[in-house]
Amino acid sequence: MEYMLMPFARFFDFSGRSRRKEYWMFVLLNTIVQIVLAGIMFAGGASFDVYGQASYGPMFWLGGGLLALYWLAVLIPSVAVTVRRFHDQDKSGWLTLLVFVPYLGGLIVFVFMLLEGTRGPNRYGPDPKEGLPRGV
C-alpha cells in the first residue's frame, strides 16, 4: 500500500528516481479507483424517451463528476512518477511527451515503464533499489 500512495507524497517532485514497483502500484491504484467510479457512474443508467433521447440519472452525474475530479487530482502525480521512471533509466523526463505521438507514443512509453532502471547511481540520483537484492 505504501508504494501506491508514494506518488501522492512526492506530488510535485520531478527529480530523482522511482522504482518500477512504485509506478505500477500507482497505476493499479488508479485503475481500481477509476473502475469503482465508472461503476457508480453507470449504476445510475440511462433512460430513453420515444425519440431516442437519453436522460441520465443522478448517479451517472455523481460518478462522472467524481471521476473527472479524480483525473484532475492524479494528473500531476502521474506525470511526476512517469518522469522519475525515465530518470531511473538515466533518460530525460521529457520523453514523457512521447504519449502525445499518435498511435505509437503511448505504447513506447508503456514499454519504457516496463524496463528495469540503471544499476547504481546515475545523473538523476542514487539507485532506489540500493541495498535490495536484484529482482525485487
N, CA and C atoms as an extended XYZ file, in Angstrom:
408
Properties=species:S:1:pos:R:3:atomname:S:1:resname:S:1:resid:I:1 pbc="F F F"
N         0.823       -1.197        0.000 N   MET     1
C         0.000        0.000        0.000 CA  MET     1
C         0.867        1.260        0.000 C   MET     1
N         2.051        1.145        0.605 N   GLU     2
C         2.953        2.298        0.683 CA  GLU     2
C         3.341        2.791       -0.718 C   GLU     2
N         3.638        1.856       -1.616 N   TYR     3
C         4.054        2.238       -2.964 CA  TYR     3
C         2.910        2.845       -3.771 C   TYR     3
N         1.671        2.453       -3.468 N   MET     4
C         0.527        3.012       -4.178 CA  MET     4
C         0.357        4.498       -3.883 C   MET     4
N         0.659        4.887       -2.651 N   LEU     5
C         0.431        6.265       -2.222 CA  LEU     5
C         1.669        7.142       -2.311 C   LEU     5
N         2.830        6.538       -2.556 N   MET     6
C         4.076        7.304       -2.605 CA  MET     6
C         4.050        8.448       -3.630 C   MET     6
N         3.491        8.258       -4.837 N   PRO     7
C         3.452        9.383       -5.777 CA  PRO     7
C         2.643       10.575       -5.262 C   PRO     7
N         1.662       10.336       -4.393 N   PHE     8
C         0.928       11.459       -3.807 CA  PHE     8
C         1.803       12.213       -2.816 C   PHE     8
N         2.670       11.490       -2.093 N   ALA     9
C         3.586       12.132       -1.152 CA  ALA     9
C         4.656       12.940       -1.894 C   ALA     9
N         5.004       12.507       -3.104 N   ARG    10
C         6.016       13.207       -3.917 CA  ARG    10
C         5.325       13.948       -5.065 C   ARG    10
N         4.232       14.629       -4.754 N   PHE    11
C         3.305       15.246       -5.697 CA  PHE    11
C         4.001       16.070       -6.777 C   PHE    11
N         4.820       17.047       -6.395 N   PHE    12
C         5.476       17.933       -7.357 CA  PHE    12
C         6.962       17.615       -7.505 C   PHE    12
N         7.366       16.415       -7.149 N   ASP    13
C         8.776       16.035       -7.210 CA  ASP    13
C         9.076       15.420       -8.572 C   ASP    13
N         9.671       16.227       -9.449 N   PHE    14
C        10.017       15.755      -10.791 CA  PHE    14
C        11.495       15.390      -10.871 C   PHE    14
N        12.178       15.361       -9.737 N   SER    15
C        13.598       14.993       -9.724 CA  SER    15
C        13.741       13.673       -8.979 C   SER    15
N        14.871       13.051       -9.154 N   GLY    16
C        15.116       11.780       -8.503 CA  GLY    16
C        14.635       10.619       -9.353 C   GLY    16
N        14.530        9.478       -8.710 N   ARG    17
C        14.212        8.242       -9.406 CA  ARG    17
C        13.088        7.515       -8.691 C   ARG    17
N        12.324        6.730       -9.447 N   SER    18
C        11.264        5.892       -8.877 CA  SER    18
C        11.389        4.478       -9.416 C   SER    18
N        11.146        3.529       -8.552 N   ARG    19
C        11.201        2.121       -8.938 CA  ARG    19
C        10.013        1.751       -9.808 C   ARG    19
N        10.142        0.643      -10.521 N   ARG    20
C         9.010        0.113      -11.290 CA  ARG    20
C         7.844       -0.203      -10.378 C   ARG    20
N         8.150       -0.732       -9.195 N   LYS    21
C         7.098       -1.105       -8.259 CA  LYS    21
C         6.252        0.107       -7.882 C   LYS    21
N         6.894        1.236       -7.614 N   GLU    22
C         6.161        2.454       -7.277 CA  GLU    22
C         5.250        2.867       -8.427 C   GLU    22
N         5.760        2.840       -9.631 N   TYR    23
C         4.979        3.243      -10.801 CA  TYR    23
C         3.780        2.328      -11.002 C   TYR    23
N         4.021        1.017      -11.031 N   TRP    24
C         2.950        0.081      -11.361 CA  TRP    24
C         1.934       -0.065      -10.239 C   TRP    24
N         2.343        0.097       -8.990 N   MET    25
C         1.365        0.081       -7.899 CA  MET    25
C         0.474        1.320       -7.968 C   MET    25
N         1.042        2.449       -8.374 N   PHE    26
C         0.245        3.664       -8.559 CA  PHE    26
C        -0.736        3.484       -9.720 C   PHE    26
N        -0.291        2.847      -10.784 N   VAL    27
C        -1.182        2.558      -11.914 CA  VAL    27
C        -2.307        1.624      -11.463 C   VAL    27
N        -1.994        0.624      -10.652 N   LEU    28
C        -3.014       -0.289      -10.142 CA  LEU    28
C        -4.043        0.454       -9.297 C   LEU    28
N        -3.579        1.315       -8.399 N   LEU    29
C        -4.498        2.113       -7.578 CA  LEU    29
C        -5.410        2.960       -8.452 C   LEU    29
N        -4.837        3.630       -9.442 N   ASN    30
C        -5.638        4.469      -10.341 CA  ASN    30
C        -6.672        3.642      -11.092 C   ASN    30
N        -6.295        2.466      -11.547 N   THR    31
C        -7.216        1.601      -12.281 CA  THR    31
C        -8.376        1.169      -11.394 C   THR    31
N        -8.089        0.767      -10.169 N   ILE    32
C        -9.139        0.335       -9.247 CA  ILE    32
C       -10.105        1.479       -8.947 C   ILE    32
N        -9.565        2.658       -8.623 N   VAL    33
C       -10.419        3.807       -8.302 CA  VAL    33
C       -11.270        4.190       -9.506 C   VAL    33
N       -10.692        4.196      -10.701 N   GLN    34
C       -11.451        4.582      -11.884 CA  GLN    34
C       -12.536        3.562      -12.217 C   GLN    34
N       -12.284        2.289      -11.989 N   ILE    35
C       -13.307        1.270      -12.228 CA  ILE    35
C       -14.471        1.445      -11.248 C   ILE    35
N       -14.149        1.709       -9.988 N   VAL    36
C       -15.210        1.926       -8.992 CA  VAL    36
C       -16.035        3.152       -9.352 C   VAL    36
N       -15.370        4.261       -9.701 N   LEU    37
C       -16.104        5.480      -10.049 CA  LEU    37
C       -16.913        5.309      -11.334 C   LEU    37
N       -16.388        4.578      -12.297 N   ALA    38
C       -17.153        4.311      -13.522 CA  ALA    38
C       -18.344        3.413      -13.207 C   ALA    38
N       -18.178        2.495      -12.258 N   GLY    39
C       -19.285        1.649      -11.833 CA  GLY    39
C       -20.398        2.474      -11.209 C   GLY    39
N       -20.018        3.458      -10.378 N   ILE    40
C       -21.017        4.373       -9.792 CA  ILE    40
C       -21.707        5.144      -10.905 C   ILE    40
N       -20.912        5.585      -11.855 N   MET    41
C       -21.447        6.375      -12.959 CA  MET    41
C       -22.488        5.602      -13.761 C   MET    41
N       -22.191        4.363      -14.071 N   PHE    42
C       -23.103        3.588      -14.912 CA  PHE    42
C       -24.163        2.839      -14.111 C   PHE    42
N       -24.067        2.862      -12.773 N   ALA    43
C       -25.102        2.241      -11.950 CA  ALA    43
C       -26.409        3.016      -12.075 C   ALA    43
N       -26.290        4.326      -12.318 N   GLY    44
C       -27.487        5.150      -12.491 CA  GLY    44
C       -28.198        4.852      -13.790 C   GLY    44
N       -27.459        4.376      -14.756 N   GLY    45
C       -28.036        4.009      -16.037 CA  GLY    45
C       -28.568        5.189      -16.814 C   GLY    45
N       -29.225        4.889      -17.878 N   ALA    46
C       -29.814        5.914      -18.736 CA  ALA    46
C       -31.197        5.435      -19.145 C   ALA    46
N       -32.082        6.366      -19.326 N   SER    47
C       -33.406        6.017      -19.849 CA  SER    47
C       -33.599        6.769      -21.159 C   SER    47
N       -34.345        6.159      -22.048 N   PHE    48
C       -34.532        6.735      -23.372 CA  PHE    48
C       -36.010        7.022      -23.589 C   PHE    48
N       -36.303        8.185      -24.145 N   ASP    49
C       -37.697        8.502      -24.449 CA  ASP    49
C       -38.055        7.948      -25.834 C   ASP    49
N       -39.263        8.223      -26.287 N   VAL    50
C       -39.722        7.658      -27.555 CA  VAL    50
C       -38.945        8.186      -28.753 C   VAL    50
N       -38.233        9.305      -28.587 N   TYR    51
C       -37.458        9.877      -29.683 CA  TYR    51
C       -35.997        9.420      -29.663 C   TYR    51
N       -35.662        8.569      -28.695 N   GLY    52
C       -34.297        8.072      -28.609 CA  GLY    52
C       -33.353        8.973      -27.836 C   GLY    52
N       -33.877       10.011      -27.220 N   GLN    53
C       -33.049       10.912      -26.423 CA  GLN    53
C       -32.771       10.268      -25.059 C   GLN    53
N       -31.537       10.274      -24.646 N   ALA    54
C       -31.170        9.671      -23.371 CA  ALA    54
C       -31.258       10.705      -22.255 C   ALA    54
N       -31.675       10.237      -21.100 N   SER    55
C       -31.596       11.071      -19.896 CA  SER    55
C       -30.904       10.229      -18.826 C   SER    55
N       -29.981       10.847      -18.148 N   TYR    56
C       -29.150       10.142      -17.186 CA  TYR    56
C       -29.584       10.495      -15.778 C   TYR    56
N       -29.512        9.498      -14.892 N   GLY    57
C       -29.897        9.688      -13.503 CA  GLY    57
C       -28.814       10.400      -12.701 C   GLY    57
N       -29.128       10.728      -11.455 N   PRO    58
C       -28.172       11.457      -10.613 CA  PRO    58
C       -26.901       10.669      -10.316 C   PRO    58
N       -26.988        9.330      -10.266 N   MET    59
C       -25.781        8.533      -10.011 CA  MET    59
C       -24.787        8.657      -11.161 C   MET    59
N       -25.298        8.781      -12.378 N   PHE    60
C       -24.424        8.959      -13.531 CA  PHE    60
C       -23.622       10.258      -13.380 C   PHE    60
N       -24.308       11.320      -13.020 N   TRP    61
C       -23.641       12.615      -12.896 CA  TRP    61
C       -22.722       12.673      -11.685 C   TRP    61
N       -23.119       12.017      -10.592 N   LEU    62
C       -22.255       11.957       -9.413 CA  LEU    62
C       -20.972       11.198       -9.739 C   LEU    62
N       -21.103       10.007      -10.333 N   GLY    63
C       -19.925        9.214      -10.693 CA  GLY    63
C       -19.051        9.915      -11.710 C   GLY    63
N       -19.686       10.539      -12.712 N   GLY    64
C       -18.910       11.267      -13.725 CA  GLY    64
C       -18.161       12.450      -13.137 C   GLY    64
N       -18.811       13.169      -12.232 N   GLY    65
C       -18.151       14.308      -11.579 CA  GLY    65
C       -16.990       13.862      -10.710 C   GLY    65
N       -17.204       12.784       -9.945 N   LEU    66
C       -16.123       12.269       -9.101 CA  LEU    66
C       -14.965       11.748       -9.942 C   LEU    66
N       -15.286       11.112      -11.062 N   LEU    67
C       -14.244       10.605      -11.963 CA  LEU    67
C       -13.428       11.758      -12.551 C   LEU    67
N       -14.095       12.825      -12.957 N   ALA    68
C       -13.385       13.989      -13.504 CA  ALA    68
C       -12.499       14.632      -12.439 C   ALA    68
N       -13.003       14.749      -11.212 N   LEU    69
C       -12.195       15.316      -10.127 CA  LEU    69
C       -10.996       14.431       -9.817 C   LEU    69
N       -11.188       13.119       -9.840 N   TYR    70
C       -10.081       12.202       -9.580 CA  TYR    70
C        -9.010       12.326      -10.660 C   TYR    70
N        -9.439       12.389      -11.928 N   TRP    71
C        -8.474       12.551      -13.016 CA  TRP    71
C        -7.653       13.821      -12.840 C   TRP    71
N        -8.296       14.894      -12.440 N   LEU    72
C        -7.563       16.147      -12.202 CA  LEU    72
C        -6.601       16.000      -11.027 C   LEU    72
N        -7.029       15.282       -9.985 N   ALA    73
C        -6.199       15.121       -8.793 CA  ALA    73
C        -4.951       14.289       -9.062 C   ALA    73
N        -5.022       13.325       -9.968 N   VAL    74
C        -3.869       12.445      -10.208 CA  VAL    74
C        -3.047       12.854      -11.423 C   VAL    74
N        -3.431       13.909      -12.105 N   LEU    75
C        -2.700       14.319      -13.308 CA  LEU    75
C        -1.237       14.626      -13.009 C   LEU    75
N        -0.984       15.504      -12.070 N   ILE    76
C         0.401       15.896      -11.770 CA  ILE    76
C         1.187       14.747      -11.142 C   ILE    76
N         0.645       14.003      -10.149 N   PRO    77
C         1.428       12.873       -9.629 CA  PRO    77
C         1.731       11.818      -10.691 C   PRO    77
N         0.827       11.618      -11.642 N   SER    78
C         1.064       10.635      -12.708 CA  SER    78
C         2.211       11.064      -13.609 C   SER    78
N         2.228       12.321      -13.975 N   VAL    79
C         3.322       12.830      -14.812 CA  VAL    79
C         4.629       12.766      -14.028 C   VAL    79
N         4.597       13.152      -12.749 N   ALA    80
C         5.817       13.169      -11.938 CA  ALA    80
C         6.406       11.768      -11.786 C   ALA    80
N         5.575       10.763      -11.505 N   VAL    81
C         6.107        9.412      -11.333 CA  VAL    81
C         6.617        8.865      -12.667 C   VAL    81
N         6.012        9.245      -13.779 N   THR    82
C         6.493        8.816      -15.093 CA  THR    82
C         7.856        9.447      -15.389 C   THR    82
N         8.005       10.719      -15.072 N   VAL    83
C         9.302       11.398      -15.260 CA  VAL    83
C        10.368       10.717      -14.412 C   VAL    83
N        10.045       10.403      -13.163 N   ARG    84
C        11.032        9.752      -12.297 CA  ARG    84
C        11.377        8.348      -12.789 C   ARG    84
N        10.420        7.642      -13.436 N   ARG    85
C        10.741        6.337      -14.015 CA  ARG    85
C        11.737        6.492      -15.159 C   ARG    85
N        11.552        7.512      -15.990 N   PHE    86
C        12.531        7.757      -17.055 CA  PHE    86
C        13.887        8.093      -16.436 C   PHE    86
N        13.893        8.865      -15.369 N   HIS    87
C        15.154        9.190      -14.695 CA  HIS    87
C        15.824        7.929      -14.170 C   HIS    87
N        15.039        6.959      -13.692 N   ASP    88
C        15.609        5.718      -13.175 CA  ASP    88
C        16.358        4.960      -14.266 C   ASP    88
N        15.969        5.174      -15.515 N   GLN    89
C        16.635        4.531      -16.644 CA  GLN    89
C        17.703        5.435      -17.244 C   GLN    89
N        18.019        6.526      -16.548 N   ASP    90
C        19.021        7.514      -16.986 CA  ASP    90
C        18.622        8.160      -18.307 C   ASP    90
N        17.310        8.422      -18.445 N   LYS    91
C        16.781        9.096      -19.629 CA  LYS    91
C        16.106       10.384      -19.188 C   LYS    91
N        15.998       11.308      -20.096 N   SER    92
C        15.358       12.585      -19.798 CA  SER    92
C        13.865       12.395      -19.531 C   SER    92
N        13.356       13.150      -18.575 N   GLY    93
C        11.933       13.126      -18.272 CA  GLY    93
C        11.078       13.679      -19.396 C   GLY    93
N        11.705       14.419      -20.307 N   TRP    94
C        10.967       14.972      -21.444 CA  TRP    94
C        10.424       13.878      -22.354 C   TRP    94
N        10.943       12.661      -22.231 N   LEU    95
C        10.418       11.548      -23.024 CA  LEU    95
C         8.961       11.246      -22.675 C   LEU    95
N         8.495       11.760      -21.552 N   THR    96
C         7.085       11.609      -21.182 CA  THR    96
C         6.183       12.190      -22.265 C   THR    96
N         6.665       13.184      -22.971 N   LEU    97
C         5.873       13.822      -24.025 CA  LEU    97
C         5.606       12.892      -25.210 C   LEU    97
N         6.268       11.741      -25.229 N   LEU    98
C         6.013       10.765      -26.301 CA  LEU    98
C         4.554       10.304      -26.312 C   LEU    98
N         3.855       10.423      -25.184 N   VAL    99
C         2.446        9.980      -25.150 CA  VAL    99
C         1.590       10.781      -26.120 C   VAL    99
N         2.064       11.940      -26.548 N   PHE   100
C         1.305       12.766      -27.481 CA  PHE   100
C         1.528       12.390      -28.944 C   PHE   100
N         2.423       11.445      -29.196 N   VAL   101
C         2.635       10.952      -30.562 CA  VAL   101
C         1.466       10.018      -30.885 C   VAL   101
N         0.723       10.301      -31.936 N   PRO   102
C        -0.448        9.469      -32.241 CA  PRO   102
C        -0.083        8.003      -32.463 C   PRO   102
N        -0.953        7.136      -31.992 N   TYR   103
C        -0.907        5.694      -32.173 CA  TYR   103
C         0.221        5.001      -31.417 C   TYR   103
N         1.465        5.380      -31.616 N   LEU   104
C         2.590        4.636      -31.041 CA  LEU   104
C         3.160        5.247      -29.769 C   LEU   104
N         2.914        6.511      -29.515 N   GLY   105
C         3.541        7.186      -28.383 CA  GLY   105
C         3.250        6.533      -27.053 C   GLY   105
N         1.977        6.239      -26.797 N   GLY   106
C         1.603        5.592      -25.538 CA  GLY   106
C         2.225        4.222      -25.395 C   GLY   106
N         2.312        3.482      -26.491 N   LEU   107
C         2.923        2.158      -26.473 CA  LEU   107
C         4.418        2.252      -26.167 C   LEU   107
N         5.085        3.246      -26.734 N   ILE   108
C         6.520        3.420      -26.487 CA  ILE   108
C         6.767        3.732      -25.018 C   ILE   108
N         5.962        4.633      -24.442 N   VAL   109
C         6.115        4.968      -23.022 CA  VAL   109
C         5.815        3.737      -22.166 C   VAL   109
N         4.795        2.973      -22.537 N   PHE   110
C         4.457        1.743      -21.812 CA  PHE   110
C         5.652        0.798      -21.765 C   PHE   110
N         6.317        0.606      -22.893 N   VAL   111
C         7.484       -0.291      -22.944 CA  VAL   111
C         8.596        0.251      -22.060 C   VAL   111
N         8.838        1.556      -22.089 N   PHE   112
C         9.867        2.146      -21.229 CA  PHE   112
C         9.548        1.929      -19.749 C   PHE   112
N         8.272        1.985      -19.389 N   MET   113
C         7.888        1.807      -17.988 CA  MET   113
C         8.100        0.369      -17.519 C   MET   113
N         8.173       -0.571      -18.455 N   LEU   114
C         8.421       -1.967      -18.114 CA  LEU   114
C         9.903       -2.259      -17.899 C   LEU   114
N        10.780       -1.426      -18.452 N   LEU   115
C        12.217       -1.686      -18.388 CA  LEU   115
C        12.780       -1.404      -16.997 C   LEU   115
N        13.777       -2.192      -16.633 N   GLU   116
C        14.449       -2.002      -15.351 CA  GLU   116
C        15.330       -0.751      -15.398 C   GLU   116
N        15.488       -0.096      -14.259 N   GLY   117
C        16.332        1.085      -14.172 CA  GLY   117
C        17.806        0.731      -14.189 C   GLY   117
N        18.639        1.747      -14.320 N   THR   118
C        20.085        1.518      -14.312 CA  THR   118
C        20.542        1.140      -12.914 C   THR   118
N        21.531        0.291      -12.852 N   ARG   119
C        22.082       -0.120      -11.561 CA  ARG   119
C        23.001        0.965      -11.033 C   ARG   119
N        22.947        1.167       -9.743 N   GLY   120
C        23.802        2.151       -9.106 CA  GLY   120
C        23.336        3.566       -9.378 C   GLY   120
N        24.074        4.520       -8.863 N   PRO   121
C        23.676        5.917       -9.059 CA  PRO   121
C        23.825        6.349      -10.517 C   PRO   121
N        22.985        7.259      -10.931 N   ASN   122
C        23.132        7.876      -12.247 CA  ASN   122
C        23.008        9.388      -12.069 C   ASN   122
N        22.915       10.137      -13.142 N   ARG   123
C        22.926       11.602      -13.038 CA  ARG   123
C        21.675       12.161      -12.364 C   ARG   123
N        20.654       11.316      -12.146 N   TYR   124
C        19.418       11.767      -11.507 CA  TYR   124
C        19.331       11.397      -10.035 C   TYR   124
N        20.303       10.665       -9.529 N   GLY   125
C        20.313       10.337       -8.113 CA  GLY   125
C        20.736        8.910       -7.840 C   GLY   125
N        20.680        8.538       -6.552 N   PRO   126
C        21.075        7.172       -6.178 CA  PRO   126
C        20.036        6.146       -6.617 C   PRO   126
N        20.474        4.915       -6.691 N   ASP   127
C        19.600        3.813       -7.079 CA  ASP   127
C        18.538        3.610       -5.993 C   ASP   127
N        17.239        3.661       -6.335 N   PRO   128
C        16.218        3.449       -5.321 CA  PRO   128
C        16.180        2.017       -4.782 C   PRO   128
N        16.848        1.091       -5.482 N   LYS   129
C        16.922       -0.292       -5.026 CA  LYS   129
C        18.209       -0.567       -4.253 C   LYS   129
N        18.994        0.450       -3.969 N   GLU   130
C        20.270        0.288       -3.279 CA  GLU   130
C        20.059       -0.510       -1.989 C   GLU   130
N        20.819       -1.580       -1.829 N   GLY   131
C        20.726       -2.405       -0.646 CA  GLY   131
C        19.718       -3.540       -0.765 C   GLY   131
N        18.918       -3.541       -1.834 N   LEU   132
C        17.964       -4.621       -2.056 CA  LEU   132
C        18.566       -5.630       -3.022 C   LEU   132
N        18.232       -6.908       -2.878 N   PRO   133
C        18.721       -7.873       -3.874 CA  PRO   133
C        18.080       -7.590       -5.219 C   PRO   133
N        18.801       -7.812       -6.297 N   ARG   134
C        18.275       -7.565       -7.638 CA  ARG   134
C        17.076       -8.458       -7.912 C   ARG   134
N        16.139       -7.939       -8.666 N   GLY   135
C        14.925       -8.676       -8.979 CA  GLY   135
C        13.792       -8.387       -8.016 C   GLY   135
N        14.034       -7.561       -7.020 N   VAL   136
C        12.989       -7.218       -6.053 CA  VAL   136
C        12.361       -5.911       -6.451 C   VAL   136
